[in-house]
Amino acid sequence: MRTSTFLICCIAGLLHACANQTLTQSDPPPLCERADESGAVTRLAMIRKLQEDGRPYAALAHLDGSGVKGAAADLLRADILRRTGQITQARALYQGLLTTCMVGAGHHGLGILAGEEGRLTESLDHLQQARRALPVDARIRNDLGYALMLSGDLEGAKPELLTAQDLDPEDRKAASNLLMLFELLGDETRVAAIVQRYQIEPEELHRLRSEVGQIKSSKENRP
C-alpha cells in the first residue's frame, strides 16, 4: 500500500493523541499506582499543562526534577518525547506501558507513532487494542475513527466518530473529523448540521473539504 505524505501528516495529527490520556477504570489492576499524598498527581497535571501550552522542553525539565515515578509519569514523558521528535525513547516508554494498568495508553501512543511513520495497518491494530482497553475514552475512539477513515473503511469509521462525539460533544476536532466523514459519504444534510452546530467558518470548511479531496485522491491511487 502506498501511503502519501498527506496521510502521514494526517495521522500525525490524530486528534488529541495521547496528550490527555486518562484512566477510566474504576478498579485499577495491581500494577497501577494510585494517587499518593505527596502531590504527584498535581505535579504531573501542572507539567502536562506546560506541554499543552507549547512548552514541551520546559515540561520535560520539570518532569526530570519532579522525582515522580511510575506509569503515569512514563506516559507523560513518552508524550513529551514524541512531540519533541525523540521517537525511539518515546516508543520504548509506550511499549513499557503495555505491562501496566495503562495498557490502553501504551497502545494509543504506539498507534500514533505507527501512523506518523506511515504504517497505517499497524496504527489501526494498536488503536483497536487501545479502544478495547479504554472503550469510553473519546480521544481513542476519535483517533481510531479517523484512522479507519484514512484507510477507506468509512462504515467502520462512522460508529467510532459518532461515539467520540457523544462522549465529548464539545470537541471541535472530533466534529471536524465527523464532518469530513459525512463529506466522504456524500451526506450533505449532516455536514450542514455540523457546520451549524459548531459554527464552522467558511475558511475552516474549505480546509476540511480540501483534506477530503486529498483523502479521496490517495484512496484512488492506492493499489
VEXRO-616338 format. One record per residue: residue number from 0; residue in three letters; x, y, z of N, C-alpha, C in turn. Coordinates in nm, 2 decimals. Atoms other than C-alpha are relative to their C-alpha. Layout:
REC,NUM,ALA,X,Y,Z,X,Y,Z,X,Y,Z
...
END
This chain:
REC,0,MET,0.08,-0.12,0.00,0.00,0.00,0.00,0.09,0.12,0.00
REC,1,ARG,-0.08,-0.12,0.00,0.14,0.34,-0.09,-0.07,0.10,0.09
REC,2,THR,0.06,-0.10,-0.09,0.09,0.60,0.18,0.06,0.13,-0.04
REC,3,SER,-0.05,-0.13,0.04,0.11,0.96,0.07,0.05,0.08,0.12
REC,4,THR,-0.04,-0.09,-0.11,0.28,1.24,0.27,-0.12,0.05,0.07
REC,5,PHE,0.12,-0.06,-0.07,-0.06,1.38,0.34,-0.06,-0.10,0.10
REC,6,LEU,0.06,0.09,-0.10,-0.18,1.06,0.51,0.09,-0.01,0.12
REC,7,ILE,-0.09,0.01,-0.11,0.13,1.05,0.72,-0.02,0.12,0.09
REC,8,CYS,0.02,-0.12,-0.07,0.07,1.41,0.82,-0.14,0.00,0.07
REC,9,CYS,0.13,0.01,-0.07,-0.30,1.34,0.89,0.01,-0.08,0.12
REC,10,ILE,0.00,0.09,-0.12,-0.23,1.05,1.12,0.09,0.06,0.11
REC,11,ALA,-0.08,-0.07,-0.10,0.04,1.26,1.28,-0.08,0.09,0.09
REC,12,GLY,0.09,-0.09,-0.08,-0.24,1.49,1.39,-0.12,-0.07,0.05
REC,13,LEU,0.11,0.08,-0.05,-0.46,1.22,1.51,-0.06,0.06,0.12
REC,14,LEU,0.08,-0.06,-0.10,-0.68,1.44,1.71,0.09,0.04,0.12
REC,15,HIS,-0.07,-0.04,-0.12,-0.56,1.48,2.07,0.10,-0.10,0.04
REC,16,ALA,-0.10,0.10,-0.03,-0.34,1.18,2.05,0.00,-0.04,0.14
REC,17,CYS,0.00,0.05,-0.14,-0.22,1.07,2.39,0.01,0.12,0.10
REC,18,ALA,-0.03,-0.11,-0.09,-0.18,1.42,2.53,-0.08,0.01,0.12
REC,19,ASN,0.09,-0.01,-0.11,-0.47,1.40,2.76,-0.05,-0.14,0.05
REC,20,GLN,0.05,0.14,-0.04,-0.49,1.02,2.82,-0.02,-0.01,0.15
REC,21,THR,0.03,0.03,-0.14,-0.65,0.93,3.15,-0.06,-0.14,0.01
REC,22,LEU,0.06,0.13,-0.02,-0.76,0.60,3.30,-0.15,0.02,0.03
REC,23,THR,0.14,0.00,-0.02,-1.13,0.53,3.30,-0.04,-0.11,0.08
REC,24,GLN,0.04,0.12,-0.08,-1.12,0.21,3.51,-0.02,0.04,0.14
REC,25,SER,0.03,-0.04,-0.14,-1.28,0.24,3.85,0.08,-0.09,0.09
REC,26,ASP,-0.07,0.09,-0.09,-1.09,-0.05,3.99,0.14,-0.04,-0.07
REC,27,PRO,-0.12,0.03,0.07,-0.73,-0.04,3.86,0.07,-0.13,0.04
REC,28,PRO,-0.07,0.13,-0.03,-0.52,-0.36,3.83,0.11,0.03,0.10
REC,29,PRO,-0.10,-0.02,-0.10,-0.25,-0.41,4.09,0.12,0.08,-0.04
REC,30,LEU,-0.12,-0.07,0.04,0.03,-0.27,3.88,-0.02,0.15,-0.02
REC,31,CYS,0.03,-0.14,0.02,-0.15,0.07,3.86,0.02,0.07,0.13
REC,32,GLU,-0.02,-0.08,-0.13,-0.01,0.31,4.12,-0.12,0.09,0.02
REC,33,ARG,0.11,-0.09,-0.04,-0.28,0.51,4.30,0.06,0.13,0.04
REC,34,ALA,-0.05,-0.14,-0.04,-0.26,0.88,4.38,0.05,-0.01,0.14
REC,35,ASP,-0.06,0.00,-0.14,-0.04,0.93,4.68,-0.02,0.14,0.07
REC,36,GLU,0.02,-0.12,-0.08,-0.02,1.20,4.94,0.10,0.10,-0.02
REC,37,SER,-0.11,-0.09,0.02,0.29,1.36,4.81,-0.03,0.11,-0.11
REC,38,GLY,0.04,-0.10,0.10,0.11,1.56,4.54,0.05,-0.04,-0.14
REC,39,ALA,-0.05,0.05,0.13,0.24,1.35,4.25,-0.10,0.03,-0.11
REC,40,VAL,0.10,-0.02,0.10,-0.08,1.38,4.06,-0.01,0.14,-0.04
REC,41,THR,0.00,-0.14,0.03,-0.09,1.75,4.09,0.12,0.05,-0.07
REC,42,ARG,-0.13,-0.04,0.07,0.27,1.79,3.98,-0.01,-0.04,-0.14
REC,43,LEU,0.01,0.04,0.14,0.21,1.58,3.67,-0.10,0.08,-0.08
REC,44,ALA,0.10,-0.08,0.07,-0.10,1.78,3.59,0.06,0.13,-0.04
REC,45,MET,-0.06,-0.13,0.03,0.10,2.10,3.61,0.10,-0.01,-0.12
REC,46,ILE,-0.10,0.03,0.10,0.37,1.95,3.39,-0.07,-0.02,-0.14
REC,47,ARG,0.07,0.03,0.13,0.12,1.83,3.13,-0.05,0.13,-0.05
REC,48,LYS,0.05,-0.14,0.05,-0.02,2.19,3.12,0.11,0.07,-0.07
REC,49,LEU,-0.11,-0.07,0.07,0.32,2.32,3.02,0.01,-0.06,-0.14
REC,50,GLN,-0.01,0.06,0.13,0.33,2.07,2.74,-0.11,0.04,-0.09
REC,51,GLU,0.12,-0.04,0.08,-0.02,2.16,2.62,0.01,0.15,-0.04
REC,52,ASP,-0.02,-0.14,0.03,0.08,2.53,2.63,0.11,0.02,-0.10
REC,53,GLY,-0.10,-0.02,0.10,0.35,2.46,2.38,0.14,0.02,0.05
REC,54,ARG,-0.13,-0.01,-0.06,0.65,2.44,2.62,0.05,-0.14,0.04
REC,55,PRO,-0.04,0.14,-0.03,0.75,2.07,2.59,0.13,-0.02,0.07
REC,56,TYR,-0.13,0.02,-0.06,1.11,2.12,2.68,0.00,0.04,0.15
REC,57,ALA,0.02,-0.04,-0.14,1.02,2.31,2.99,-0.07,-0.11,0.08
REC,58,ALA,0.08,0.11,-0.06,0.77,2.03,3.07,0.10,-0.12,0.04
REC,59,LEU,-0.10,0.11,-0.02,1.05,1.77,3.03,0.09,0.03,0.11
REC,60,ALA,-0.09,-0.04,-0.11,1.28,1.96,3.26,-0.07,-0.01,0.13
REC,61,HIS,0.08,0.01,-0.13,1.01,1.99,3.53,-0.02,-0.15,0.04
REC,62,LEU,0.02,0.14,-0.03,0.94,1.62,3.49,0.12,-0.06,0.06
REC,63,ASP,-0.13,0.05,-0.05,1.31,1.54,3.54,0.02,0.04,0.15
REC,64,GLY,-0.03,-0.05,-0.14,1.31,1.75,3.86,-0.11,-0.04,0.10
REC,65,SER,0.11,0.03,-0.09,0.98,1.62,4.00,0.02,-0.12,0.08
REC,66,GLY,-0.02,0.12,-0.07,1.10,1.29,4.11,-0.11,-0.10,0.00
REC,67,VAL,0.12,0.09,0.01,0.77,1.13,4.02,0.03,-0.12,-0.09
REC,68,LYS,-0.03,0.12,0.08,0.80,0.77,3.90,-0.13,-0.08,-0.02
REC,69,GLY,0.12,0.09,0.02,0.55,0.51,3.77,-0.05,0.02,-0.14
REC,70,ALA,0.06,0.01,0.13,0.33,0.45,3.47,-0.05,0.14,-0.05
REC,71,ALA,0.05,-0.14,0.03,0.16,0.80,3.48,0.11,0.09,-0.05
REC,72,ALA,-0.12,-0.08,0.04,0.50,0.97,3.47,0.06,-0.05,-0.13
REC,73,ASP,-0.05,0.05,0.12,0.62,0.74,3.20,-0.08,0.04,-0.12
REC,74,LEU,0.08,-0.04,0.11,0.32,0.82,2.98,0.02,0.14,-0.03
REC,75,LEU,-0.02,-0.14,0.02,0.37,1.19,3.03,0.13,0.02,-0.07
REC,76,ARG,-0.13,-0.02,0.06,0.74,1.16,2.94,-0.01,-0.05,-0.15
REC,77,ALA,0.01,0.05,0.14,0.66,0.95,2.63,-0.07,0.10,-0.09
REC,78,ASP,0.07,-0.10,0.08,0.41,1.21,2.51,0.09,0.12,-0.03
REC,79,ILE,-0.09,-0.12,0.03,0.66,1.49,2.55,0.11,-0.04,-0.09
REC,80,LEU,-0.11,0.04,0.08,0.94,1.29,2.39,-0.05,-0.02,-0.15
REC,81,ARG,0.06,0.02,0.14,0.71,1.20,2.09,-0.02,0.14,-0.06
REC,82,ARG,0.02,-0.14,0.05,0.62,1.57,2.05,0.12,0.08,-0.03
REC,83,THR,-0.13,-0.06,0.03,0.98,1.67,2.05,0.09,-0.08,-0.09
REC,84,GLY,-0.08,0.07,0.10,1.09,1.42,1.80,0.09,-0.11,0.05
REC,85,GLN,-0.09,0.10,-0.05,1.26,1.18,2.03,-0.07,-0.14,0.00
REC,86,ILE,0.09,0.11,0.03,1.08,0.88,1.88,0.04,-0.13,0.07
REC,87,THR,-0.05,0.13,-0.05,1.30,0.59,1.99,-0.03,-0.01,0.15
REC,88,GLN,0.02,0.01,-0.15,1.28,0.68,2.36,-0.15,0.00,0.03
REC,89,ALA,0.15,0.00,-0.02,0.90,0.75,2.33,-0.06,-0.13,-0.02
REC,90,ARG,0.05,0.13,0.03,0.84,0.42,2.17,0.03,-0.10,0.11
REC,91,ALA,-0.03,0.09,-0.11,1.02,0.23,2.44,-0.09,0.02,0.12
REC,92,LEU,0.08,-0.02,-0.11,0.82,0.40,2.71,-0.15,-0.04,-0.02
REC,93,TYR,0.13,0.04,0.03,0.49,0.34,2.54,-0.01,-0.16,0.00
REC,94,GLN,0.00,0.15,0.00,0.59,-0.03,2.49,0.00,-0.05,0.15
REC,95,GLY,-0.01,0.04,-0.14,0.67,-0.05,2.86,-0.14,0.01,0.07
REC,96,LEU,0.13,-0.02,-0.06,0.32,0.07,2.95,-0.10,-0.12,-0.03
REC,97,LEU,0.09,0.11,0.03,0.17,-0.24,2.79,0.00,-0.11,0.11
REC,98,THR,0.00,0.10,-0.12,0.26,-0.44,3.11,-0.06,0.06,0.12
REC,99,THR,0.05,-0.07,-0.12,0.09,-0.19,3.34,-0.15,0.02,-0.02
REC,100,CYS,0.14,-0.03,0.01,-0.26,-0.07,3.41,-0.03,0.10,-0.11
REC,101,MET,0.02,-0.10,0.10,-0.21,0.19,3.14,0.03,-0.06,-0.14
REC,102,VAL,-0.02,0.07,0.12,-0.20,-0.07,2.86,-0.07,0.08,-0.12
REC,103,GLY,0.07,-0.08,0.10,-0.46,0.14,2.67,0.08,0.12,-0.05
REC,104,ALA,-0.08,-0.12,0.03,-0.25,0.45,2.68,0.13,-0.04,-0.08
REC,105,GLY,-0.11,0.05,0.07,0.05,0.24,2.56,-0.03,-0.03,-0.15
REC,106,HIS,0.04,0.03,0.13,-0.13,0.11,2.26,-0.04,0.13,-0.08
REC,107,HIS,0.04,-0.13,0.06,-0.27,0.46,2.19,0.13,0.07,-0.06
REC,108,GLY,-0.12,-0.07,0.04,0.08,0.61,2.18,0.07,-0.07,-0.11
REC,109,LEU,-0.06,0.07,0.10,0.22,0.33,1.97,-0.08,0.01,-0.13
REC,110,GLY,0.08,-0.02,0.12,-0.07,0.37,1.73,0.03,0.13,-0.07
REC,111,ILE,-0.03,-0.13,0.06,0.01,0.73,1.68,0.13,0.00,-0.06
REC,112,LEU,-0.14,0.01,0.05,0.38,0.66,1.63,-0.01,-0.07,-0.14
REC,113,ALA,0.00,0.07,0.12,0.30,0.40,1.37,-0.07,0.08,-0.11
REC,114,GLY,0.06,-0.08,0.10,0.07,0.64,1.19,0.09,0.11,-0.05
REC,115,GLU,-0.09,-0.10,0.04,0.33,0.91,1.19,0.10,-0.05,-0.10
REC,116,GLU,-0.10,0.06,0.09,0.56,0.67,1.02,-0.06,-0.07,-0.12
REC,117,GLY,0.06,0.05,0.12,0.31,0.58,0.76,-0.04,-0.15,0.00
REC,118,ARG,0.04,0.14,-0.01,0.23,0.23,0.89,-0.14,-0.01,0.05
REC,119,LEU,0.14,-0.01,-0.04,-0.14,0.25,0.88,-0.06,-0.12,0.06
REC,120,THR,0.05,0.13,-0.05,-0.22,-0.12,0.93,0.04,-0.02,0.15
REC,121,GLU,-0.04,0.02,-0.14,-0.01,-0.13,1.25,-0.06,0.10,0.09
REC,122,SER,0.06,-0.10,-0.07,-0.15,0.20,1.36,-0.14,-0.04,0.04
REC,123,LEU,0.13,0.05,-0.02,-0.50,0.06,1.33,-0.01,-0.11,0.11
REC,124,ASP,0.00,0.11,-0.09,-0.41,-0.25,1.52,0.02,0.05,0.15
REC,125,HIS,-0.02,-0.06,-0.14,-0.28,-0.05,1.82,-0.12,0.08,0.05
REC,126,LEU,0.11,-0.08,-0.04,-0.57,0.19,1.82,-0.12,-0.09,0.03
REC,127,GLN,0.11,0.09,-0.04,-0.82,-0.10,1.82,0.03,-0.07,0.13
REC,128,GLN,-0.03,0.05,-0.14,-0.64,-0.25,2.12,-0.02,0.10,0.10
REC,129,ALA,0.03,-0.11,-0.10,-0.65,0.09,2.29,-0.15,0.01,0.03
REC,130,ARG,0.14,-0.01,-0.02,-1.02,0.10,2.23,-0.06,-0.11,0.09
REC,131,ARG,0.04,0.11,-0.08,-1.07,-0.24,2.38,0.03,0.02,0.15
REC,132,ALA,-0.04,-0.03,-0.14,-0.88,-0.13,2.69,-0.07,0.12,0.06
REC,133,LEU,0.06,-0.12,-0.05,-1.04,0.21,2.72,-0.12,0.04,-0.09
REC,134,PRO,0.10,-0.02,0.10,-1.37,0.20,2.54,-0.08,0.13,0.01
REC,135,VAL,0.07,-0.12,-0.01,-1.51,0.52,2.68,0.09,0.12,0.00
REC,136,ASP,-0.09,-0.11,0.02,-1.21,0.74,2.60,-0.03,0.06,-0.13
REC,137,ALA,0.04,-0.07,0.13,-1.33,0.99,2.34,0.11,0.02,-0.10
REC,138,ARG,-0.12,-0.02,0.09,-0.98,1.06,2.21,0.03,-0.13,-0.08
REC,139,ILE,-0.04,0.12,0.07,-0.91,0.70,2.13,-0.11,-0.04,-0.10
REC,140,ARG,0.11,0.03,0.10,-1.25,0.64,1.96,0.01,0.10,-0.12
REC,141,ASN,-0.02,-0.10,0.11,-1.19,0.96,1.76,0.12,-0.03,-0.09
REC,142,ASP,-0.12,0.03,0.08,-0.84,0.87,1.66,-0.01,-0.13,-0.08
REC,143,LEU,0.02,0.12,0.08,-0.94,0.52,1.56,-0.10,0.02,-0.12
REC,144,GLY,0.09,-0.03,0.11,-1.23,0.65,1.36,0.07,0.08,-0.11
REC,145,TYR,-0.08,-0.08,0.10,-1.00,0.90,1.18,0.09,-0.10,-0.08
REC,146,ALA,-0.09,0.09,0.07,-0.75,0.62,1.10,-0.08,-0.09,-0.09
REC,147,LEU,0.08,0.08,0.08,-1.03,0.40,0.97,-0.05,0.08,-0.12
REC,148,MET,0.04,-0.09,0.12,-1.15,0.69,0.75,0.12,0.01,-0.10
REC,149,LEU,-0.11,-0.01,0.09,-0.80,0.73,0.61,0.03,-0.13,-0.07
REC,150,SER,-0.03,0.13,0.06,-0.78,0.36,0.54,-0.11,-0.04,-0.10
REC,151,GLY,0.10,0.02,0.09,-1.10,0.38,0.34,-0.12,-0.07,0.05
REC,152,ASP,0.11,0.07,-0.07,-1.33,0.20,0.59,-0.09,0.10,0.06
REC,153,LEU,0.09,-0.11,-0.05,-1.59,0.47,0.61,-0.11,-0.06,0.09
REC,154,GLU,0.11,0.06,-0.09,-1.86,0.24,0.76,0.06,-0.04,0.13
REC,155,GLY,-0.06,0.03,-0.13,-1.62,0.13,1.03,0.04,0.12,0.08
REC,156,ALA,-0.03,-0.13,-0.07,-1.52,0.49,1.10,-0.12,0.06,0.06
REC,157,LYS,0.12,-0.08,-0.04,-1.87,0.61,1.14,-0.04,-0.03,0.15
REC,158,PRO,0.03,0.02,-0.14,-1.96,0.44,1.48,0.10,0.06,0.09
REC,159,GLU,-0.11,-0.05,-0.09,-1.62,0.54,1.62,-0.01,0.15,0.02
REC,160,LEU,0.01,-0.14,0.00,-1.66,0.90,1.53,-0.12,0.05,0.07
REC,161,LEU,0.12,-0.04,-0.07,-2.02,0.92,1.64,0.01,-0.02,0.15
REC,162,THR,-0.02,0.03,-0.14,-1.92,0.76,1.97,0.08,0.11,0.07
REC,163,ALA,-0.09,-0.10,-0.05,-1.64,1.01,2.02,-0.08,0.13,0.02
REC,164,GLN,0.08,-0.13,-0.02,-1.89,1.30,1.96,-0.09,-0.01,0.11
REC,165,ASP,0.09,0.02,-0.11,-2.14,1.15,2.20,0.08,0.01,0.14
REC,166,LEU,-0.07,0.00,-0.13,-1.87,1.11,2.47,0.06,0.14,0.03
REC,167,ASP,-0.05,-0.13,-0.02,-1.73,1.46,2.42,-0.06,0.10,-0.10
REC,168,PRO,0.07,-0.08,0.10,-1.98,1.68,2.24,0.07,0.13,-0.03
REC,169,GLU,-0.06,-0.13,0.02,-1.77,1.99,2.28,0.14,0.00,-0.08
REC,170,ASP,-0.13,0.02,0.06,-1.46,1.85,2.10,-0.02,0.04,-0.15
REC,171,ARG,0.01,-0.05,0.13,-1.44,2.05,1.78,0.08,-0.08,-0.10
REC,172,LYS,-0.08,0.08,0.09,-1.17,1.84,1.63,-0.07,-0.13,-0.04
REC,173,ALA,0.08,0.12,0.03,-1.39,1.53,1.66,-0.11,0.04,-0.10
REC,174,ALA,0.11,-0.04,0.08,-1.67,1.73,1.50,0.05,0.02,-0.15
REC,175,SER,-0.06,-0.02,0.13,-1.43,1.82,1.21,0.02,-0.13,-0.07
REC,176,ASN,-0.02,0.13,0.05,-1.35,1.46,1.16,-0.13,-0.06,-0.05
REC,177,LEU,0.14,0.05,0.04,-1.72,1.37,1.15,-0.05,0.07,-0.12
REC,178,LEU,0.04,-0.07,0.12,-1.78,1.64,0.90,0.07,-0.06,-0.12
REC,179,MET,-0.07,0.06,0.12,-1.51,1.50,0.67,-0.06,-0.14,-0.03
REC,180,LEU,0.06,0.13,0.03,-1.66,1.15,0.71,-0.13,0.02,-0.08
REC,181,PHE,0.12,-0.01,0.07,-2.00,1.27,0.60,0.02,0.06,-0.13
REC,182,GLU,-0.03,-0.05,0.14,-1.85,1.46,0.31,0.04,-0.12,-0.09
REC,183,LEU,-0.04,0.12,0.08,-1.69,1.13,0.20,-0.12,-0.09,-0.03
REC,184,LEU,0.12,0.08,0.02,-2.02,0.96,0.24,-0.11,0.07,-0.08
REC,185,GLY,0.10,-0.07,0.08,-2.20,1.23,0.04,-0.12,0.04,0.08
REC,186,ASP,0.11,-0.04,-0.08,-2.43,1.32,0.33,0.00,0.15,0.04
REC,187,GLU,-0.01,-0.14,-0.02,-2.46,1.69,0.29,-0.10,0.06,0.10
REC,188,THR,0.09,-0.04,-0.11,-2.75,1.72,0.53,0.07,0.00,0.13
REC,189,ARG,-0.07,0.01,-0.13,-2.54,1.60,0.82,0.12,0.09,0.00
REC,190,VAL,-0.11,-0.10,0.01,-2.25,1.81,0.70,-0.05,0.14,0.04
REC,191,ALA,0.06,-0.13,-0.04,-2.47,2.12,0.72,-0.04,0.01,0.14
REC,192,ALA,0.03,0.00,-0.14,-2.59,2.02,1.06,0.12,0.02,0.09
REC,193,ILE,-0.12,-0.02,-0.07,-2.24,2.00,1.19,0.06,0.14,-0.01
REC,194,VAL,-0.04,-0.13,0.03,-2.15,2.33,1.03,-0.08,0.10,0.09
REC,195,GLN,0.08,-0.09,-0.08,-2.44,2.50,1.20,0.02,-0.02,0.15
REC,196,ARG,-0.01,0.03,-0.14,-2.40,2.33,1.54,0.13,0.06,0.06
REC,197,TYR,-0.13,-0.04,-0.05,-2.03,2.41,1.57,0.05,0.14,-0.06
REC,198,GLN,-0.03,-0.13,0.06,-2.04,2.74,1.38,0.13,0.00,-0.07
REC,199,ILE,-0.12,0.02,0.08,-1.77,2.63,1.14,0.01,0.11,-0.10
REC,200,GLU,-0.02,-0.11,0.09,-1.63,2.93,0.95,0.03,-0.05,-0.14
REC,201,PRO,-0.03,0.04,0.14,-1.61,2.92,0.56,0.14,-0.04,-0.02
REC,202,GLU,-0.14,0.03,0.02,-1.23,2.92,0.57,0.03,-0.14,0.05
REC,203,GLU,-0.02,0.13,-0.06,-1.23,2.61,0.80,-0.07,-0.10,-0.08
REC,204,LEU,0.07,0.09,0.08,-1.49,2.44,0.59,0.07,-0.03,-0.13
REC,205,HIS,-0.08,0.01,0.12,-1.28,2.50,0.28,0.12,-0.09,0.03
REC,206,ARG,-0.11,0.08,-0.03,-0.98,2.35,0.45,-0.03,-0.15,0.02
REC,207,LEU,0.05,0.14,-0.02,-1.17,2.04,0.56,-0.04,-0.07,-0.13
REC,208,ARG,0.04,0.05,0.12,-1.31,1.99,0.22,0.12,-0.03,-0.09
REC,209,SER,-0.12,0.03,0.08,-0.96,2.01,0.07,0.07,-0.12,0.05
REC,210,GLU,-0.05,0.12,-0.05,-0.85,1.74,0.31,-0.08,-0.12,-0.05
REC,211,VAL,0.08,0.10,0.05,-1.14,1.53,0.20,0.04,-0.04,-0.15
REC,212,GLY,-0.04,0.02,0.14,-1.03,1.58,-0.16,0.13,-0.08,-0.01
REC,213,GLN,-0.13,0.07,0.00,-0.68,1.46,-0.08,-0.02,-0.15,0.05
REC,214,ILE,0.02,0.14,-0.05,-0.81,1.15,0.11,-0.06,-0.08,-0.12
REC,215,LYS,0.06,0.07,0.12,-1.02,1.06,-0.20,0.11,-0.03,-0.10
REC,216,SER,-0.11,0.02,0.09,-0.72,1.11,-0.42,0.09,-0.11,0.04
REC,217,SER,-0.09,0.11,-0.05,-0.50,0.89,-0.20,-0.06,-0.13,-0.02
REC,218,LYS,0.07,0.13,0.01,-0.76,0.62,-0.20,-0.01,-0.05,-0.14
REC,219,GLU,0.00,0.04,0.14,-0.79,0.62,-0.58,0.14,-0.04,-0.05
REC,220,ASN,-0.14,0.04,0.04,-0.41,0.59,-0.61,0.05,-0.12,0.07
REC,221,ARG,-0.04,0.12,-0.07,-0.39,0.30,-0.37,-0.01,-0.12,-0.08
REC,222,PRO,0.00,0.12,0.09,-0.30,-0.03,-0.54,-0.10,-0.10,0.06
END
